[in-house]
Amino acid sequence: MRISALLISILAGISGLMAQEVLSLQDCRNLAISNNKQLMMMRQRITTAKYQNKEAFAAYLPSIDFEGGYVYNQKEISVFDSDQLLPIKTFNVETQSYEFNLAKNPLTGELLKNPKTGEYIPESVALMPKEALTYDIHNVFFGAITLTQPIYMGGKIVAMNKITKYAEEVAQELHNNEAENVIYAVDAAYWQVVSLKAKQQLAQSYVNLLDTLDRQVGLMLEQGVATRSDKLSVDVKLNSAQVDLTKVNNGLVLSRMALAQVCGLPVDSPMLLADEDKPVSSAALVYAESAPVNMADVYAVRPDLRALRLGIEVKGQEKKVAMSSMLPNVALIGAYSFSNPNSFDGFKKRFAGAFSVGAIVTIPLWHWGGNYYKYKAAESDEAVMKLQLQDAEELVSLQVSQAQFRAEESVKTYKMTNSNLESANENLRSATLGFKEGVATVDNVMEAQTAWLKANSENIDAAIDIRLCDTYLSKVLGTLQY
């Protein structure tokens, strides 16, 4: 059973390798959107903008912080520089008040004075040793937990939240714009492969025509009804056609590699396309005559213009941020501070702390016009952005007109090449028939074949050009779907 399962898995793997997936245009677009490095970076920028928006929102909420530290002090702290002698008062019943006990001369009864200071000498004192008010602060540990709640920051927090929200939308619009560029590049590479595959078949058909003519002229030369010059002319034309076929084959390989690169695949990946074996003329059937364009609608949906309009909104909010530097700021604060040794209980060597609550108000008074100039600079940036939008809208209007003219010209060119192709087919048929009947020369046949090759090649180019013009028109109108 295990051997059978192993054989089945091996055969399934081999069949998977042998079966090559055929990719449609939409498949190639999806691959490019998923694998393009520029789009990957832009998606990361969108994610960054989302986190920045969340960061800005956090400014509405109270912030809680902890700070702590350690300090080593060389010396202790002492309130007194030496032992202190403090005079003592006693209650005098007669005067009903506290009075100092002053020393008296036992002989005269006079109060004694200090001969140096002239102050009376107390009879009794209280000793306050220096050591009693000396504290060990060699090793100090401290910390604080603080809470800050913004109340009014001059509108800065609201503006920053709007800026980050607009920035996220700008990143999304820039991603969409780049995605349209990638899609157009994919379409161009895709239809280049289809075009070269059709031209490969055309070149092979042309080689077959010349090869048939070469054999016929060879037989006629043997029968004496053709000249050596006729044979050499056909040989030269055949060799040239074979060289052109080789060039087309190489170009087809390179175009497949280019398509693989645009799709984000290894360049040696096999790329079989759904449209490469279909008649190229079917590519022209997708084009429909475009309706009159309302430029206001185009301006509204174009991602690059939307990004510019959002940029104007960002600049408007940056003005408000600059304005906030000229307005008062109000915040509530609360803190719990502690230390060891602590000063709340005689610098005992243990942790103790206390709560505190308050408010902070900051009012800008004079900065030599710096804040005002900052506001005016932001205002100027907004005006520049508005002018950029106007300029971009004018360029988009011109771009749309050019794309419409180009699309209309591609349809006219395709119809003309269809007519030329019918004439070339008829001319080739007549020349071939005339050559068989002996009323047309070898040169006449080769000229008809060359004209047939040119007409088919131009018809292929025109059909592919309709596809690309249609994609480009959708891109400039902002209606390209992916």
Phi, psi and omega in degrees: 000319180295320179296319180296317179297321179295317179297319180296318180293322178295315180296322178295322178293319179295317180295326177294323178290323182287327181277115182261129184289136176266125185259131173274174178299319180294324177299316180295320177299315181298319178298316181295318180297324182283327191253349184295128184293322179298318179292325176299316179296321180291326176295325176293324178294325176297316177298318177300316181297324178297316179293324177295325177294320177293323177297318179295322180295328181297340179292341176290333190266157179293144178255137180242127183229153175236134175230138179211164181189178180221138179227133172256127178251137182292319186246161172278166177254134181228136181286322181248157178270347180200178177296142184247138176250115186252126178296153185245137175261147174234157184277126178263117184294324183292317182268352181055045179206165178273134181225151178289142172274107185257145181286142180237153175288121184297340182270313185260340182079007179280152178289138182273143178240152175285118183297337181277315185259341183077008181270152177293147182262123179291147180286325177221147181228161173257130180276125175245097183293144176302323183298331182292331181246034174249128188239142180275109177239028179300315182241112183240125174250136183214162179191167179203139173251121184241147176235129180234125179241111177295137176254308178212120182246028180075017181086004183293319183294316178298316181295319180294324177295319178291322179299313181292328177292315177297322180297323177296318179292323177298315179300322179293318180293320177295324175297316180296320179296316178293326178297321177295321177297319180295318180298317179297321177295322178295314180300317180298316180292321181297309183286341172294319177296314180300317180298313182291328176294319177295320179289332174296314177296322178295315180296323178294320177296321179294319176298319179297319178299313180293324179295318177296316178297322180296318178294318180297317179294326177297316177296319179294326177294320178295327180274354176083016180255006175222157183262163176297327179296321177299316180297316180295322179297318179292320179299316179298315180296321180294317178298319178296319179295323178293323175296317178297323178297319177298318178297319179294320178299314179295318178297324179294318178298314181294323180292326175294320177296319178296320178295318179298320180295317179295326180281357179080021179255162174303142186296339179269011178291135177291129183237098174260127187253147184294332186262358188284341178255005176270158175300131183295333181299337179292341178295332182283347185283349184281341187282132175239146181299126184284144178282163176304140186264130172266108186297332178298322178292322179296315180299328184285331186255344180296123183296326180292322177288325176297321178297321179294319179295321176294326176297324176296319178298320178299315180296324177297321178288328176295329173299318180293324176297318177295322178296326182298335179289348178256004183247158179294152174240134181232135179212146173266142179229148173218147184210151169235113183251144181212159179204167177211112002290155182254152182266006182273342185216057175069034178054044176287149183276073174201157182286135173204152183205186182205154177274153173213143181226142179193190179223149178239130176236124177244122180238112177296132181249305184208120179230026178058034176079005183299315180293323179294318179295326176297319178295316180294325177296318177296322178296320178293321177299321178296319179296321178297317181296322178295321178293323177298320178296315179299317179296318180295321179295321177296318179294322178295319178300316177295320180298318180295316179299316179297318180295322178294313179299318181295320179295317178296320178295324180295322179292316179297318179297319180297317179297321179294319180292329175297317178295316179297323181294319177298318179295318181294320178298315179294319179297317179294319179298316181294317181295319180296316179295319179295324178294320179295327181270359175082015180255000178230147183270172176298320180298322178299318180293317181293323176295320178293320178294319178297318178295323178295317178298314181296317181296319178293318180297316179294325178293321177297312180300319182293320180294318178292323181296327177298317178301309183294321178296322178295317178296317181295320179297318177297323180295312183288336177277350180078019183248012181291124181261144178210000000 
